[in-house]
């Protein structure tokens, strides 16, 4: 309850504050309750020209609270860290685990004495009274219960949970390996109607246990400053993910997050957005599609997404801006903007398996993993060698468990794996073609998953992005020949009898040799693709797939890629019709939606490709694996 004393805050003098701290009145001082400390500390910090943390700590001690000292100490590591705050400063010490406690305590005492002597010489701090007497080394002791821990005890055994560190008249409760954030960051761009997913990494804790409170800044944003405005903050949410509304436009957002592991809590972190919430683009191409995927697919159905999300390394080139996508507003090609759209689109599909292509490494780590983790998915990444982008496969952790990974670079497998020796021999007949194939960093990502609803039942998920060049049909055929041979080996060894779901950007239209190889199991030696790059790089061979005919879950849509100078079907989700069947195909955006802004990408669509989304089911009576 707010007392009348709050109205007398501004009549407090500097001397009054120090008298209150020195005399240490009981639990409440002049009507100030513990919950009011942050506001009080900010008020007095402004008046005393010192940090709010210093005054807040003084009030906590005044009201009988105890500070916290965090100790990170892991078996097998030679060092431990000790962290605590004193006089507004953060002390962070790295010490040997097998060092005697007395050396650390002496180091703390000497460090404080040095800082006090420096403060005496500083004109800026001359009028501030230190909380510990200058020139007198402070008493620094460690207690366990009522007993003082001997100086000879090693650090690894001394700094236990519940011990008390005393520095002068200040006491710190020792927390050994408390839950803590090792990374905490808000996205750089916030759009109304689009999920804000903080990047959070926690040690000794569980993100699912952490507590989150979101605040909106009262009043308009102060020109990008990260200091809160005088109007303060209003609470707007308590979930891990926050979706700003139109009412939040023009306001910055703050997240207060506390790391936890069950009942154990760590130090709360506060994150303030760099900029204010901005207006979103309005209707997006995927909004109507989300009407079909408002809920997760009911088991045994599995919802699968395949999507080339357009790597930033390609979107930001001069070629992209001036030739490939000149119709796209420059801001809509910016990564921060597109990531807002991608995260909302993927979240709205409620998928169980998501296969992505052209994933920047930084996007996987800093954006997609935090966002999709918040929506219940775990992910694995395969980067292209000599590239900054690659393949990512995510799976819903409540539905699947990752059993094994079998990723390869196709060119390296071709030249080093004896399983491909026959194919390599045929390719080597044309040195120019072989050189081109070997130079490609095209990869295949293979994940074997276990269905948690039916333990022992496995699923093989493959993800690839084949060579892009329009005249590279012969290269893609060889790449697919290597991929299929590798998949056959993986499935026979790691997932015998399991169905295959093969996703990706195959850069191959339905009349291509790759499509024929997958759906008809054989490409004859006279197929046009063998000479697609001219007579100098032609290669004539018969190429079998080694698999029964695969089925394109989406059939042959008019296009999955739509840019100013080209449109065509390049993306697929292939399945084995004998072991899986299509339960639902989510309709692609209408042509009107795709061309509203001329072509893709646009302010309403983050990529030049369109996501494929379908629900698959095991065929009736699958064998128990």
For each residue, the residues with C-beta under 8 A, 3 or more apart:
1: 33
2: 6
3: 6 31 33
4: 7 8 31
5: 8 9 30 31 32
6: 2 3 9 31 32 36
7: 4
8: 4 5 11 12 30
9: 5 6 12 40 43
10: 43
11: 8
12: 8 9 16 17 44 47
13: 16 17
14: 17 18 47 48
15: 18 19
16: 12 13 19 20
17: 12 13 14 20 21 44 48 55
18: 14 15 21 22 129
19: 15 16 22 23
20: 16 17 23 25 29 30 62
21: 17 18 24 58 59 61 62
22: 18 19
23: 19 20
24: 21 61 62
25: 20 28 29 30 62
26: 64
27: 63 64
28: 25 31 32 33 34 63
29: 20 25 32 59 62 63
30: 5 8 20 25
31: 3 4 5 6 28
32: 5 6 28 29 36 37 40 59 63
33: 1 3 28 36
34: 28 37 60 63 65
35:
36: 6 32 33 39 40
37: 32 34 40 41 56 59 60 63
38: 41 42 52 56
39: 36 42 43
40: 9 32 36 37 43 44 55 56 59
41: 37 38 44 45 52 53 54 55 56 59
42: 38 39 45 46 52 55
43: 9 10 39 40 46 47
44: 12 17 40 41 47 48 55
45: 41 42 48 49 50 51 52 54 55
46: 42 43 49
47: 12 14 43 44
48: 14 17 44 45 55 128
49: 45 46 128
50: 45 54 55 88 128
51: 45 54 55 88
52: 38 41 42 45 55 56
53: 41 56 57 85 88
54: 41 45 50 51 57 58 87 88
55: 17 40 41 42 44 45 48 50 51 52 58 59
56: 37 38 40 41 52 53 59 60
57: 53 54 60 61 67 85 86 87 88
58: 21 54 55 61 62 131
59: 21 29 32 37 40 41 55 56 62 63
60: 34 37 56 57 63 65 66 67
61: 21 24 57 58 64 65 67 169 170
62: 20 21 24 25 29 58 59
63: 27 28 29 32 34 37 59 60
64: 26 27 61
65: 34 60 61
66: 60 164 171 172 173
67: 57 60 61 84 85 86 170 171 172 173
68: 84 172 173 175 178 267
69: 82 83 84 165 172 173 174 175
70: 81 82 83 84 175 178 180 266 267
71: 80 81 82 83 159 174 175 176 177
72: 80 81 83 177 180 203
73: 77 80 81 97 155 156 159 176 177
74: 77 80 177
75:
76:
77: 73 74 80 97
78: 96 97 98
79: 94 95 96 97
80: 71 72 73 74 77 94 95 96 97 155 156 159
81: 70 71 72 73 92 93 94 95
82: 69 70 71 91 92 93 95 104 159
83: 69 70 71 72 90 91 92 93
84: 67 68 69 70 90 91 165 172
85: 53 57 67 88 89 90 91
86: 57 67 89 91 112 131 167 170
87: 54 57 115 130 131 132
88: 50 51 53 54 57 85
89: 85 86 115
90: 83 84 85
91: 82 83 84 85 86 108 111
92: 81 82 83
93: 81 82 83 104 107 108
94: 79 80 81
95: 79 80 81 82 99 103 104 107 155
96: 78 79 80 99 155
97: 73 77 78 79 80 154 155 156
98: 78 154 155 156
99: 95 96 103 104 154 155
100: 103 151 152 153 154 155
101: 104 105 142 149 150 151 152 153 154 155 158
102: 105 106 151 152
103: 95 99 100 106 107
104: 82 93 95 99 101 107 108 155
105: 101 102 108 109 140 141 142 151
106: 102 103 109 110 140
107: 93 95 103 104 110 111
108: 91 93 104 105 111 112 140 167
109: 105 106 112 113 137 138 139 140 167
110: 106 107 113 114 137
111: 91 107 108 114 115
112: 86 108 109 115 116 132 137 138 140 167 168
113: 109 110 116 117 135 136 137 138
114: 110 111 117 118
115: 87 89 111 112 118 119
116: 112 113 119 120 130 132 134 135
117: 113 114 120 121 134 135
118: 114 115 121 122
119: 115 116 122 125 128 130 134
120: 116 117 125 126 134
121: 117 118
122: 118 119 125 126
123: 126
124:
125: 119 120 122 128
126: 120 122 123
127:
128: 48 49 50 119 125
129: 18
130: 87 116 119 133 134
131: 58 86 87 168 170
132: 87 112 116 136 138 167 168 169 170
133: 130 136 138
134: 116 117 119 120 130
135: 113 116 117
136: 113 132 133
137: 109 110 112 113
138: 109 112 113 132 133 167 168
139: 109 166 167 168
140: 105 106 108 109 112 165 166 167 168
141: 105 148 149 165 166
142: 101 105 148 149 158 159 163 164 165 166 174
143: 146 147 148 149 163 164 165 166
144: 147 149 160 162 163 164
145:
146: 143
147: 143 144
148: 141 142 143
149: 101 141 142 143 144 153 158 163
150: 101 153
151: 100 101 102 105
152: 100 101 102
153: 100 101 149 150 157 158
154: 97 98 99 100 101 157 158
155: 73 80 95 96 97 98 99 100 101 104 158 159
156: 73 80 97 98 159
157: 153 154 160
158: 101 142 149 153 154 155 163
159: 71 73 80 82 142 155 156 163 174 176
160: 144 157 163 174 176
161: 174 175 176 177
162: 144 173 174
163: 142 143 144 149 158 159 160 174
164: 66 142 143 144 171 172 173 174
165: 69 84 140 141 142 143 171 172 174
166: 139 140 141 142 143 169 170 171 172
167: 86 108 109 112 132 138 139 140 170 171 172
168: 112 131 132 138 139 140
169: 61 132 166
170: 61 67 86 131 132 166 167
171: 66 67 164 165 166 167
172: 66 67 68 69 84 164 165 166 167
173: 66 67 68 69 162 164
174: 69 71 142 159 160 161 162 163 164 165
175: 68 69 70 71 161 178 266
176: 71 73 159 160 161
177: 71 72 73 74 161 204
178: 68 70 175 204 259 264 265 266 267
179: 202 203 204 205 206 209 210 259 260 261 264 265 266
180: 70 72 202 203 204 205 259 266 267
181: 184 200 201 202 203 257 259 266 269
182: 201 202 203
183: 199 200 201
184: 181 198 199 200 201 257 269 271
185: 198 199 200 271 366
186: 190 196 198 199 253 255 271 272 273 274
187: 190 196 197 198 199 336 339 340 367
188: 274 275 336
189: 275 278 334 336 337 339 340
190: 186 187 194 196 244 253 273 275 276 277 278 340
191: 194 244 277 278 279 280 281 337 340
192: 244 245 246 248 249 277 278 279 280
193: 243 244 245 246 280 344
194: 190 191 243 244 280 340 341 343 344
195: 241 242 243 343 344 347 371
196: 186 187 190 241 242 243 244 253
197: 187 240 241 343 367 370 371 374
198: 184 185 186 187 240 255 257 271 370
199: 183 184 185 186 187 366 367 370
200: 181 183 184 185 207 210 257 370
201: 181 182 183 184
202: 179 180 181 182 205 206 207 210 259
203: 72 179 180 181 182
204: 177 178 179 180 259 261 264 266
205: 179 180 202 209 210 259 260 261 264 266
206: 179 202 209 210 260 261 262
207: 200 202 210 240 373 374
208:
209: 179 205 206 260 261 262
210: 179 200 202 205 206 207 240 257 258 259 260
211: 238 257 258 260 265
212: 237 238 239 240 255 256 257
213: 235 237 238 255 256 257
214: 235 236 237 238 239 242 253 254 255 256
215: 233 234 235 236 253 254 255 256
216: 233 234 236 248 251 252 253 254
217: 221 228 229 231 232 233 251 252 253 254 276
218: 229 231 232 233 234 251
219: 229 230 231 251
220: 250 251 276
221: 217 224 229 250 251 252 275 276
222: 225 227 229
223:
224: 221 274 275 276
225: 222
226: 272 274
227: 222
228: 217 232 233 254 272
229: 217 218 219 221 222 232
230: 219
231: 217 218 219
232: 217 218 228 229
233: 215 216 217 218 228 254
234: 215 216 218
235: 213 214 215 238
236: 214 215 216 242 248 253
237: 212 213 214 242
238: 211 212 213 214 235
239: 212 214 242
240: 197 198 207 210 212 374
241: 195 196 197 371 374 375
242: 195 196 214 236 237 239 253 255
243: 193 194 195 196
244: 190 191 192 193 194 196 248 249 253 277
245: 192 193 248
246: 192 193 249 279
247:
248: 192 216 236 244 245 251 253 277
249: 192 244 246 276 277 278 279
250: 220 221 276 277
251: 216 217 218 219 220 221 248 276 277
252: 216 217 221 272 273 275 276 277
253: 186 190 196 214 215 216 217 236 242 244 248 272 273 277
254: 214 215 216 217 228 233 270 271 272 273
255: 186 198 212 213 214 215 242 270 271
256: 212 213 214 215 268 269 270
257: 181 184 198 200 210 211 212 213 268 269 270 271
258: 210 211 265 266 267 268 269
259: 178 179 180 181 202 204 205 210 265 266 267 269
260: 179 205 206 209 210 211 263 264 265 266
261: 179 204 205 206 209 264
262: 206 209
263: 260
264: 178 179 204 205 260 261
265: 178 179 211 258 259 260
266: 70 175 178 179 180 181 204 205 258 259 260
267: 68 70 178 180 258 259
268: 256 257 258
269: 181 184 256 257 258 259
270: 254 255 256 257
271: 184 185 186 198 254 255 257
272: 186 226 228 252 253 254
273: 186 190 252 253 254 276 277
274: 186 188 224 226
275: 188 189 190 221 224 252 278
276: 190 217 220 221 224 249 250 251 252 273
277: 190 191 192 244 248 249 250 251 252 253 273
278: 189 190 191 192 249 275
279: 191 192 246 249
280: 191 192 193 194 340
281: 191 284 332 341 603 604
282: 604
283: 287 604
284: 281 287 341 344 345 604 605
285: 289 589 593 594 596 602 604 605 610
286: 289 290 344 345 348 589 605 611
287: 283 284 290 291
288: 291 589 593
289: 285 286 292 293 348 349 586 587 588 589 613
290: 286 287 293 294 348 349
291: 287 288 294
292: 289 584 586 587
293: 289 290 303 348 349 350 351 586 613
294: 290 291 350
295: 298 350
296: 303 350 352 396
297: 301 302 303 350 352 583 615
298: 295 301
299: 399 453
300: 453 454 617 618
301: 297 298 583 584 615 616 617
302: 297 352 353 399 459 615 616 617
303: 293 296 297 349 350 351 352 353 613 614 615 616
304: 351 352 353 354 355 501 503 553 573 613 614 615 616
305: 346 349 351 353 354 355 611 612 613
306: 355 356 357 463 503 504 505 571 572 573 611 612
307: 346 354 355 356 357 571 607 609 610 611 612
308: 356 357 358 465 505 561 571 607 608 609
309: 338 342 356 357 358 359 363 606 607 609
310: 314 315 338 358 601 606 607 608 609
311: 314 315 358 359 360 363 388 389
312: 315 316 335 338 360 363
313: 316 317 360 387 388 389
314: 310 311 317 320 358 389
315: 310 311 312 320 325 333 335 338 601
316: 312 313 320 321 333 335
317: 313 314 320 321
318: 321 322
319: 322 323 324
320: 314 315 316 317 323 324 325 333
321: 316 317 318 324 325 326 330 333
322: 318 319 326
323: 319 320 326
324: 319 320 321 563 564 565 608
325: 315 320 321 328 333 563 564 599 601 608
326: 321 322 323 564
327: 564 597 598 599 602
328: 325 332 333 597 599 601 602 603
329: 332 333 602 603
330: 321 333 334
331: 334 337 603
332: 281 328 329 337 338 601 602 603
333: 315 316 320 321 325 328 329 330 337 338 601
334: 189 330 331 337 338
335: 312 315 316 338 339 360 363
336: 187 188 189 339 340
337: 189 191 331 332 333 334 340 341
338: 309 310 312 315 332 333 334 335 341 342 601 606 607
339: 187 189 335 336 342 343 363 367 606
340: 187 189 190 191 194 280 336 337 343 344
341: 194 281 284 337 338 344 345 604 605 606
342: 309 338 339 345 346 368 606 607
343: 194 195 197 339 340 346 347 367 368 371
344: 193 194 195 284 286 340 341 347 348
345: 284 286 341 342 348 349 606 611
346: 305 307 342 343 349 351 354 368 371 372 375 611
347: 195 343 344 350 371 372 375
348: 286 289 290 293 344 345
349: 289 290 293 303 305 345 346 354 586 611 613
350: 293 294 295 296 297 303 347
351: 293 303 304 305 346 354 377 394 396 613
352: 296 297 302 303 304 395 396 399 400
353: 302 303 304 305 393 394 395 396 400 449 461 501
354: 304 305 307 346 349 351 372 377 379 392 393 394 395
355: 304 305 306 307 391 392 393 445 461 463 503 504
356: 306 307 308 309 359 368 391 392 393 394 463
357: 306 307 308 309 391 463 464 465 504 505
358: 308 309 310 311 314 389 465 505
359: 309 311 356 363 364 368 381 389 390 391 392
360: 311 312 313 335 363 364 388 389
361: 364 365 381 383 388 389 390
362: 365 366 367 388
363: 309 311 312 335 339 359 360 366 367 368
364: 359 360 361 367 368 369 379 381 390 392
365: 361 362 369
366: 185 199 362 363 369 370
367: 187 197 199 339 343 362 363 364 370 371
368: 342 343 346 356 359 363 364 371 372 379 392 394
369: 364 365 366 372 373 379
370: 197 198 199 200 366 367 373 374
371: 195 197 241 343 346 347 367 368 374 375
372: 346 347 354 368 369 375 376 377 379 394
373: 207 369 370 376 377 378 379
374: 197 207 240 241 370 371
375: 241 346 347 371 372
376: 372 373 396 397 398
377: 351 354 372 373 394 395 396 397
378: 373 394 395 397 402
379: 354 364 368 369 372 373 392 393 394 395
380: 392 393 402 405 445 447
381: 359 361 364 390 391 392
382: 390 391 392 407 443 445 463
383: 361 387 388 389 390 443
384: 387 389 390 409 441 442 443
385: 409 441 443
386: 441
387: 313 383 384 390 441
388: 311 313 360 361 362 383
389: 311 313 314 358 359 360 361 383 384
390: 359 361 364 381 382 383 384 387 443
391: 355 356 357 359 381 382 407 443 445 463 464 465
392: 354 355 356 359 364 368 379 380 381 382 445 463
393: 353 354 355 356 379 380 445 447 461 463
394: 351 353 354 356 368 372 377 378 379
395: 352 353 354 377 378 379 399 400 402 447 449 461
396: 296 351 352 353 376 377 399 400
397: 376 377 378 400 401
398: 376 452
399: 299 302 352 395 396 451 452 453
400: 352 353 395 396 397 449 450 451 452 459
401: 397 449 450 452
402: 378 380 395 405 447 448 449
403: 448 449 450 458 494 495
404: 447 448 494
405: 380 402 445 446 447 448
406: 446 447 448 486 490 494
407: 382 391 443 444 445 446
408: 412 413 443 444 446 482 486
409: 384 385 412 413 441 442 443
410: 413 414 440 442 443 444 479 482 483
411: 414 415 437 438 439 440 441 442
412: 408 409 415 416
413: 408 409 410 416 417 420 482 486
414: 410 411 417 420 423 424 427 437 438 478 482
415: 411 412 424 438
416: 412 413
417: 413 414 420 486
418: 421
419: 485 486 489
420: 413 414 417 423 424 481 482 485
421: 418 424 425
422: 425 426
423: 414 420 426 427 478 481 482 485 543
424: 414 415 420 421 427 428
425: 421 422 428 429
426: 422 423 429 539 541
427: 414 423 424 430 433 434 437 478 539
428: 424 425 431 434
429: 425 426 539
430: 427 433 434 537 538 539
431: 428 434 435
432: 435 436 536 537
433: 427 430 436 437 474 475 533 537 538 539
434: 427 428 430 431 437 438
435: 431 432 438 439
436: 432 433 439 440 472 475 533 537
437: 411 414 427 433 434 440 475 478 479
438: 411 414 415 434 435
439: 411 435 436
440: 410 411 436 437 467 475 479
441: 384 385 386 387 409 411
442: 384 409 410 411 464 465 466 467 479
443: 382 383 384 385 390 391 407 408 409 410 464 465
444: 407 408 410 462 463 464 482 483 486 487
445: 355 380 382 391 392 393 405 407 462 463 464
446: 405 406 407 408 460 461 462 463 486 487 490
447: 380 393 395 402 404 405 406 460 461 462 463
448: 402 403 404 405 406 458 459 460 461 490 494 495 498
449: 353 395 400 401 402 403 458 459 460 461
450: 400 401 403 455 456 457 458 459
451: 399 400 454 455 457 458 459
452: 398 399 400 401 455
453: 299 300 399
454: 300 451 457
455: 450 451 452
456: 450 624 625
457: 450 451 454 498 618 622 624 625
458: 403 448 449 450 451 495 497 498 625
459: 302 400 448 449 450 451 495 498 499 501
460: 446 447 448 449 487 490 491 494 495 498 499 500 501
461: 353 355 393 395 446 447 448 449 501 503
462: 444 445 446 447 483 487 500 501 502 503 504
463: 306 355 356 357 382 391 392 393 444 445 446 447 503 504
464: 357 391 442 443 444 445 479 483 502 503 504 505 506
465: 308 357 358 391 442 443 504 505 507
466: 442 476 479 480 504 505 506 507 508 514
467: 440 442 472 475 476 479 507
468: 472 507
469: 472 475 533
470:
471: 532 533 534
472: 436 467 468 469 475 476 507 532 533
473: 476 477 508 512 513 514 528 529 530 532 533
474: 433 477 478 529 530 531 532 533 537 538 539
475: 433 436 437 440 467 469 472 478 479 533
476: 466 467 472 473 479 480 506 507 508 512 513 514 529
477: 473 474 480 481 513 514 517 523 527 529 530 543
478: 414 423 427 437 474 475 481 482 539
479: 410 437 440 442 464 466 467 475 476 482 483
480: 466 476 477 483 484 506 514 517 518
481: 420 423 477 478 484 485 517 543 545
482: 408 410 413 414 420 423 444 478 479 485 486
483: 410 444 462 464 479 480 486 487
484: 480 481 487 488 517 518 545 546 547
485: 419 420 423 481 482 488 489 546
486: 406 408 413 417 419 444 446 482 483 489 490
487: 444 446 460 462 483 484 490 491 500 502 547
488: 484 485 491 492 546 547
489: 419 485 486 492 493
490: 406 446 448 460 486 487 493 494 495
491: 460 487 488 494 495 496 498 500
492: 488 489 496
493: 489 490 496
494: 403 404 406 448 460 490 491
495: 403 448 458 459 460 490 491 498 625
496: 491 492 493 625
497: 458 623 625
498: 448 457 458 459 460 491 495 579 625
499: 459 460 575 576 579 580 618 622
500: 460 462 487 491 547 550 574 575 576 579
501: 304 353 459 460 461 462 573 574 575 580 616
502: 462 464 487 518 550 572 573 574 575
503: 304 306 355 461 462 463 464 572 573 574 612
504: 306 355 357 462 463 464 465 466 571 572
505: 306 308 357 358 464 465 466 570 571 609
506: 464 466 476 480 512 514 515 570 571 572
507: 465 466 467 468 472 476 570
508: 466 473 476 512 513 514 515 570
509: 512 515 568 569 570
510: 515 556 569
511: 515
512: 473 476 506 508 509 515 516 529
513: 473 476 477 508 516 517 523 527 528 529 530 543
514: 466 473 476 477 480 506 508 517 518 529
515: 506 508 509 510 511 512 518 519 552 572
516: 512 513 519 520 522 523 527
517: 477 480 481 484 513 514 520 521 522 523 543 545
518: 480 484 502 514 515 545 547 549 550 574
519: 515 516 549 550 551 552
520: 516 517 549
521: 517 544 545 546 547 548 549
522: 516 517 542 543 544 545
523: 477 513 516 517 527 529 542 543
524: 527 542
525: 530 540 541 542
526: 530 540
527: 477 513 516 523 524 530
528: 473 513 531 532
529: 473 474 476 477 512 513 514 523 532
530: 473 474 477 513 525 526 527 538 539 540 541
531: 474 528 534 535 537 538 539 540
532: 471 472 473 474 528 529
533: 433 436 469 471 472 473 474 475 536 537 538
534: 471 531 537 538
535: 531 538
536: 432 533
537: 430 432 433 436 474 531 533 534
538: 430 433 474 530 531 533 534 535
539: 426 427 429 430 433 474 478 530 531
540: 525 526 530 531
541: 426 525 530
542: 522 523 524 525
543: 423 477 481 513 517 522 523
544: 521 522
545: 481 484 517 518 521 522
546: 484 485 488 521
547: 484 487 488 500 518 521 550 576
548: 521 576 578
549: 518 519 520 521 577
550: 500 502 518 519 547 574 575 576 577
551: 519 574 575 576 577 582
552: 515 519 555 556 572 573 574
553: 304 572 573 574 575 582 585 612 614 616
554: 557 560 572 573 585 612 614
555: 552
556: 510 552 569
557: 554 560 569 588
558: 567 569 591
559: 562 567 568 569 610
560: 554 557 568 569 570 571 588 609 610 612
561: 308 566 567 568 569 570 571 600 608 609 610
562: 559 566 567 594 595 599 600 608 610
563: 324 325 566 567 599 600 608
564: 324 325 326 327 598 599
565: 324
566: 561 562 563
567: 558 559 561 562 563 599
568: 509 559 560 561
569: 509 510 556 557 558 559 560 561 572
570: 505 506 507 508 509 560 561 609
571: 306 307 308 504 505 506 560 561 609 610 612
572: 306 502 503 504 506 515 552 553 554 569 612
573: 304 306 501 502 503 552 553 554 612 614
574: 500 501 502 503 518 550 551 552 553
575: 499 500 501 502 550 551 553 579 580 581 582 616
576: 499 500 547 548 550 551 579 580
577: 549 550 551 580 581 619
578: 548 619
579: 498 499 500 575 576 618 619 622
580: 499 501 575 576 577 616 617 618 619
581: 575 577 616 617 618 619
582: 551 553 575 585 614 615 616
583: 297 301 614 615 616 617
584: 292 301 614 615
585: 553 554 582 613 614 615
586: 289 292 293 349 613 614
587: 289 292
588: 289 557 560 610
589: 285 286 288 289 593 594 605 610
590: 593 594
591: 558 594 595
592: 595 596
593: 285 288 589 590 596
594: 285 562 589 590 591 599 600 605 610
595: 562 591 592 598 599
596: 285 592 593 602 604
597: 327 328 602 603 604 605
598: 327 564 595 602
599: 325 327 328 562 563 564 567 594 595 602 608
600: 561 562 563 594 605 607 608 609 610
601: 310 315 325 328 332 333 338 605 606 607 608
602: 285 327 328 329 332 596 597 598 599 605
603: 281 328 329 331 332 597
604: 281 282 283 284 285 341 596 597
605: 284 285 286 341 589 594 597 600 601 602 610
606: 309 310 338 339 341 342 345 601
607: 307 308 309 310 338 342 600 601 610
608: 308 310 324 325 561 562 563 599 600 601
609: 307 308 309 310 505 560 561 570 571 600
610: 285 307 559 560 561 562 571 588 589 594 600 605 607
611: 286 305 306 307 345 346 349
612: 305 306 307 503 553 554 560 571 572 573
613: 289 293 303 304 305 349 351 585 586
614: 303 304 553 554 573 582 583 584 585 586
615: 297 301 302 303 304 582 583 584 585
616: 301 302 303 304 501 553 575 580 581 582 583
617: 300 301 302 580 581 583
618: 300 457 499 579 580 581 622
619: 577 578 579 580 581 622
620:
621:
622: 457 499 579 618 619 625
623: 497
624: 456 457
625: 456 457 458 495 496 497 498 622
